[in-house]
Amino acid sequence: MRRNGLLLIIIVLLMVAITLMIWKPWVVQAETSVSDISAAWAESGHGDYTSESFNHWNEEESGTIPPTCAKCHSGFGMRDYLGLDGSEAGRMDAAARLGSVVSCETCHNPAADAITEVKFPSGEVVPAMGSSSMCLNCHSGMGSGVGTATKIEGMDLDTVSEDLASMNPHYLAAGATLFGTEAKGGYEYEGMTYAGKFEHSANAQTCVDCHDPHTLEVDEENCQACHSNVVDAEDFVDVRMTKADLDGDGDTTEGIAKELDGMREVLVKALWMYSDEVLDNPILFAPDTYPYFFADTNGNGAADEGEAVFPNQYKGWSPRLVRTTYNLLFSVKDHGAYAHNPTYVAQLMYDSIADLSEVISQDLTAGLTRP
């Protein structure tokens, strides 16, 4: 009897050990201290008190962050948006005071847990994605294809208007990219169909499936199960899951990120040809210099010294130029667009090139592939 009892205890202990080995999240959680999490968060972009993202308004006369910005650039602002300050949830009621980042309590609270849907700037609504819903609330951009279409509605496509200027989808709008046409983040051309939410692998469906929720870094090991070439983050751009030669350069082995880069080069060329041939006012694109579009004063198609500067910002916008440059920025400002939804981004760029090709001297879609 005593021997049977001992055997039963051994079996139970073995079962517990096996369970712990399989249920790795439990072990990781137990080994990760609050201080470790806090340190990781403080070193991330969301917790960086020195970042321009949280200090841009420091010199403003009002001494506050405007409501349109405070939702995502202030922990106080997000508390307002969630209704944690007693105000109505789902809206910004006032400017936010300076001096906060996205802190622990910004995301870890009952109101955040209760989110059932996320509304994008286009007005489109998508179901909540668990803890990733908080990510979507800010990484949705501030512009949309719908807003761009509304701005140029009823206007002659190739007539310059003083009422127009460049429209920016804002920065790091990964959520808008991820959901594709379901979020209507890009300008979608009439009569064309567009990809919806990018369906990655079964274990890569939400933001926190791929990104560590505190360091924000992508977990390379999670990618390696399908992408054996991935050793570290630098290898992500070499991942390729299509046989199509999107950019028409003849290379069907380069990563999808480089395919998109190639398409983008064609789009920039088409943009310059349109502005030169149709508007007689050539434009330059400098993705790292605000406000990104400048006058090509010598008409050589290159950003020479003194051209990509704020006083030389581009003026003379037509509706066709506005919607094209919006899609160009949409493809650039989400640095991980190639992983979040390469199909949607490629479709937007292809259609923009096709649209410009209708009025310029060369069809630049030749050789390109629309996925």
C-alpha positions in Angstrom: 0.0 0.0 0.0 2.8 2.4 1.0 4.6 1.5 -2.3 1.5 2.3 -4.3 1.1 5.7 -2.6 4.8 6.6 -3.3 4.3 5.6 -7.0 1.2 7.8 -7.2 3.1 10.8 -5.8 5.9 10.2 -8.3 3.3 10.1 -11.2 1.7 13.3 -10.0 5.0 15.1 -9.7 6.0 14.0 -13.2 2.7 15.3 -14.6 3.2 18.7 -12.9 6.7 18.9 -14.3 5.5 18.1 -17.8 2.7 20.6 -17.5 5.2 23.3 -16.5 7.5 22.5 -19.4 4.6 22.8 -21.9 3.0 25.8 -20.4 6.0 28.1 -21.0 4.2 31.4 -20.6 3.6 30.5 -16.9 7.3 29.9 -16.4 8.3 33.1 -18.2 5.8 35.1 -16.2 7.1 33.7 -13.0 10.7 34.5 -13.9 10.0 38.1 -15.1 9.9 40.6 -12.3 8.0 43.9 -12.2 11.3 45.7 -12.1 12.5 44.0 -15.2 9.3 44.9 -17.0 9.5 48.5 -15.9 13.2 48.7 -17.0 12.3 47.3 -20.4 9.4 49.7 -20.8 11.5 52.7 -19.8 14.0 51.9 -22.6 11.2 51.5 -25.2 9.8 54.3 -27.4 6.6 54.3 -25.3 8.4 55.1 -22.1 11.1 57.5 -23.3 10.7 60.8 -21.4 13.3 62.4 -23.7 11.5 61.5 -27.0 10.2 64.2 -29.3 6.9 62.3 -29.2 6.3 63.5 -25.7 8.1 66.8 -25.7 7.1 68.4 -29.0 4.7 70.8 -27.2 6.9 71.9 -24.3 7.4 75.3 -25.7 3.8 76.0 -26.6 2.3 79.1 -25.0 -0.7 77.1 -23.8 1.6 74.7 -21.8 -0.6 71.8 -22.9 -0.9 69.1 -25.6 -3.9 69.7 -28.0 -6.7 67.1 -27.7 -6.1 65.8 -31.3 -2.5 64.8 -30.2 -2.9 64.1 -26.5 -4.7 60.8 -26.9 -1.5 59.1 -28.0 1.3 61.5 -27.0 0.3 61.7 -23.4 -0.6 59.2 -20.7 -2.9 61.8 -19.3 -4.6 62.2 -22.7 -5.2 58.4 -23.0 -6.8 58.4 -19.6 -9.1 61.1 -20.8 -9.9 59.1 -24.0 -10.7 55.9 -21.9 -12.9 57.9 -19.5 -10.7 57.1 -16.5 -10.8 60.8 -15.5 -14.6 60.7 -15.2 -15.2 62.1 -18.7 -17.1 60.3 -21.5 -15.1 57.4 -22.9 -14.2 57.3 -26.6 -13.5 61.0 -27.0 -11.0 63.7 -26.0 -12.6 66.3 -23.9 -9.6 68.7 -23.3 -6.0 69.4 -23.8 -3.6 67.4 -21.7 -0.9 68.7 -19.4 2.7 68.1 -20.2 5.1 65.6 -18.7 3.8 62.1 -19.2 4.6 59.0 -21.3 2.6 55.9 -22.0 2.8 54.5 -18.5 1.8 51.1 -17.1 -1.6 52.3 -16.0 -2.3 53.8 -19.4 -2.8 50.3 -20.8 -3.4 48.2 -17.7 -6.8 49.3 -16.4 -10.4 48.0 -16.6 -11.4 50.5 -19.3 -8.7 49.2 -21.6 -9.7 45.6 -20.9 -13.3 46.5 -21.7 -12.6 47.7 -25.3 -14.8 45.9 -27.8 -14.0 47.7 -31.0 -11.6 50.2 -32.5 -12.6 53.1 -34.7 -10.2 54.3 -37.4 -9.9 57.8 -38.8 -11.8 56.7 -41.9 -14.8 55.9 -39.6 -14.4 52.2 -40.2 -14.7 50.0 -37.1 -13.0 46.7 -36.4 -13.5 44.2 -33.5 -11.2 44.4 -30.5 -8.0 42.3 -30.6 -7.6 41.7 -26.9 -4.6 43.5 -25.4 -3.6 44.6 -28.9 -6.7 46.9 -29.0 -4.8 49.6 -27.1 -2.1 49.4 -29.7 -4.6 49.9 -32.5 -6.1 53.0 -30.8 -2.9 54.9 -31.5 -1.3 53.1 -34.3 -4.2 53.9 -36.6 -2.8 57.1 -38.1 -4.7 60.4 -38.2 -5.5 60.4 -41.9 -7.4 58.1 -44.2 -8.1 57.5 -47.8 -11.7 58.4 -47.1 -10.6 61.8 -45.7 -8.4 62.4 -48.7 -11.2 61.5 -51.1 -13.5 63.9 -49.3 -11.0 66.7 -49.5 -10.7 66.5 -53.3 -14.3 65.6 -54.1 -15.8 67.3 -57.1 -12.5 69.0 -58.1 -10.8 68.6 -61.5 -8.0 66.1 -61.0 -5.3 68.1 -62.8 -6.2 71.7 -61.8 -4.0 73.3 -59.1 -6.0 74.7 -56.2 -4.8 77.0 -53.4 -7.1 75.1 -51.1 -5.0 71.9 -51.3 -1.8 70.8 -49.6 -0.1 67.5 -48.9 -2.1 65.1 -46.7 -0.2 63.0 -44.2 -1.5 59.7 -42.8 0.7 60.5 -39.7 3.3 58.1 -38.3 3.6 54.4 -37.5 0.0 53.6 -38.5 0.7 49.9 -38.4 -2.9 49.1 -37.4 -4.3 50.9 -40.5 -1.8 48.9 -42.6 -2.6 45.6 -40.9 -6.4 45.9 -41.5 -6.1 47.0 -45.1 -9.4 47.9 -46.8 -11.2 47.1 -43.5 -9.7 50.3 -42.1 -9.5 52.3 -45.3 -6.2 53.8 -44.3 -4.9 54.2 -47.9 -6.5 56.1 -50.8 -8.4 53.4 -52.7 -9.2 54.0 -56.4 -12.7 53.5 -57.6 -13.4 50.2 -59.2 -10.4 48.4 -57.7 -10.5 45.7 -55.0 -8.1 45.8 -52.0 -6.8 43.3 -49.4 -8.3 43.2 -46.0 -6.6 42.3 -42.7 -3.3 40.5 -43.3 -3.6 37.0 -42.2 -0.2 36.0 -40.9 0.4 32.6 -39.3 -1.8 31.2 -36.6 0.6 32.5 -33.9 1.1 35.9 -35.5 -2.4 37.5 -35.6 -2.1 40.3 -33.1 0.4 43.0 -32.2 1.6 41.2 -29.1 1.9 37.9 -30.9 4.9 39.4 -32.7 6.0 42.4 -30.6 7.1 42.0 -27.0 4.5 44.1 -25.1 7.1 45.9 -23.1 10.3 46.2 -25.1 8.2 46.5 -28.3 10.9 44.4 -30.1 9.9 41.7 -32.5 10.5 38.1 -31.3 12.8 36.6 -33.9 12.3 33.1 -32.5 8.6 33.4 -33.2 9.4 34.1 -36.9 11.9 31.3 -37.3 9.4 28.5 -37.3 8.3 29.6 -40.8 11.1 31.9 -41.9 14.3 29.8 -41.4 16.5 32.6 -42.8 15.7 34.9 -39.8 18.5 35.0 -37.3 18.0 38.6 -36.0 15.9 41.7 -36.8 18.1 42.7 -39.8 16.9 39.6 -41.6 13.2 40.5 -41.6 13.5 42.5 -44.8 14.8 39.4 -46.6 11.6 37.4 -45.9 9.8 36.6 -49.1 6.4 34.7 -49.4 5.5 35.4 -53.0 6.7 34.3 -56.4 5.6 37.5 -58.1 8.1 40.1 -59.3 6.1 43.1 -58.0 8.6 45.8 -59.0 9.5 44.3 -62.4 13.3 44.3 -61.8 13.6 40.6 -62.7 14.7 39.5 -59.1 12.3 37.0 -57.7 14.6 36.1 -54.7 14.7 39.4 -52.9 12.6 40.0 -49.8 9.1 41.5 -50.0 10.4 44.7 -48.4 12.8 45.2 -51.3 10.0 44.5 -53.8 8.0 47.3 -52.2 11.0 49.6 -52.2 11.3 48.9 -56.0 7.7 49.8 -56.6 8.1 52.9 -54.5 11.0 54.0 -56.7 8.7 53.7 -59.8 6.0 55.7 -58.0 8.4 58.5 -57.1 9.5 58.6 -60.8 5.8 58.7 -62.0 5.1 61.5 -59.5 8.0 63.6 -60.8 7.0 63.0 -64.4 3.4 64.0 -63.6 4.4 67.2 -61.8 6.8 68.1 -64.5 4.7 67.3 -67.6 1.2 68.0 -66.4 1.7 70.7 -63.7 4.9 72.2 -65.1 6.1 72.3 -61.5 8.4 69.3 -60.7 8.3 67.9 -57.2 10.9 66.2 -55.0 10.3 63.6 -52.3 12.5 63.5 -49.3 11.0 61.0 -46.8 13.2 61.9 -43.9 12.8 65.7 -44.1 9.5 67.4 -43.1 7.2 68.3 -44.9 8.6 65.6 -47.3 7.7 67.3 -50.6 9.8 70.1 -52.1 10.1 72.1 -55.3 12.7 70.7 -57.7 14.0 74.2 -58.5 16.5 73.0 -61.2 14.3 70.3 -62.6 16.9 67.5 -62.4 14.8 65.1 -60.3 17.3 65.0 -57.5 17.3 66.7 -54.1 20.3 69.0 -54.4 21.7 71.1 -51.6 19.3 73.7 -50.4 16.2 72.1 -52.0 15.0 69.7 -49.3 14.4 72.5 -46.8 11.3 73.9 -45.2 11.2 77.3 -47.0 11.3 75.3 -50.3 8.3 73.2 -49.5 6.2 72.3 -52.5 3.3 74.5 -53.5 0.8 74.1 -56.3 -1.2 71.0 -55.5 -3.7 69.3 -57.8 -6.2 66.6 -56.5 -4.3 63.9 -58.4 -1.1 64.9 -56.8 -2.7 65.0 -53.3 -4.0 61.4 -53.5 -0.8 60.1 -55.0 1.5 61.6 -52.4 -0.9 60.5 -49.7 -0.5 56.8 -50.7 3.3 57.3 -51.1 3.5 58.6 -47.5 1.2 55.8 -46.3 3.7 53.2 -47.8 6.6 54.9 -46.0 5.5 56.0 -42.6 4.7 52.5 -41.4 8.3 51.2 -41.3 7.0 47.6 -40.9 4.5 47.8 -43.8 6.2 44.9 -45.6 5.4 42.7 -42.6 2.0 44.2 -41.6 0.3 44.0 -45.0 2.5 44.0 -48.1 -0.4 43.1 -50.4 -2.4 46.1 -49.5 0.5 48.5 -49.7 1.6 47.1 -53.1 -2.0 47.5 -54.4 -2.1 51.1 -53.3 1.2 51.9 -55.0 0.4 50.0 -58.2 -2.9 51.8 -58.6 -1.3 55.2 -57.9 1.3 54.5 -60.6 -1.4 53.3 -63.0 -3.4 56.5 -62.3 -0.5 58.8 -63.1 0.4 56.7 -66.2 -2.9 57.7 -67.7 -1.7 61.3 -68.0 2.1 61.1 -68.4 4.1 60.3 -71.5 5.0 56.7 -70.3 3.1 53.8 -68.9 5.2 53.0 -65.8 3.1 49.9 -64.9 4.8 47.9 -67.6 6.6 45.0 -65.9 5.0 45.6 -62.5 2.7 43.1 -60.9 -0.4 44.0 -58.9 -0.9 41.3 -56.2 
